Amino acid sequence: MDTKKLITGALTVFVLFVIITQPKRAAEMVEIGFQGISDAAKGIGEFMTELVN
């Protein structure tokens, strides 16, 4: 079996396991992830604004 497929499958099973067994914790992790993406986008925006000025 291809290593990439094996890792992807294992990660998928893990994510499903966490969502099913601990839905509240899974929601918190997703919220933290989106917050991180939002903060990164804000930082890039501020950097570009300062670069233009």
N, C-alpha and C positions, 0 to 999 in steps of 0.2 A: 504494500500500500504506500502511496505517496506520502511523504512526511508532512507536506503542507495540508493535505486533506485530513490527516490524522490530528494535527494540531487544531485545525478549524473545527473538526467534529468534537474534540475534547472540550474546547472553549465553549462551543454551543451547548453541550450537555451541562457544563458547569453553570453557565448563565441561566439556563432553564431551571436547574436545581435550586439556585439561589432565589430566583423569582417565585418559584412554587413554595419553597420552605420558609422564606423570609421576605414576603412582599413589601413590608414597610421598609426594611433595610435596603432592598433593591431600589425602591423609589428614592430613598435618600442618596444612594450612590449616583443615580441618574441626575438628580438635582445638583449634586456636587460637580458632576461632569459638565453639565450645561452652564453652571456658574463659572467654571474654569474657562470654557470656550468664550463666554460672554466677556469675561475679564480680559482675555487675550485679544479679542477683537477691539475692545475699548482701548487697550494699550497701543495696538497698531494704529488705530484711528488718531490717537493723540500724537503719536510719533510722526505720522504723515502730515498732520496739521502743523506741527512745529517745523517740519522739514520744508514745507511750502512757505511758511512765514519767514 
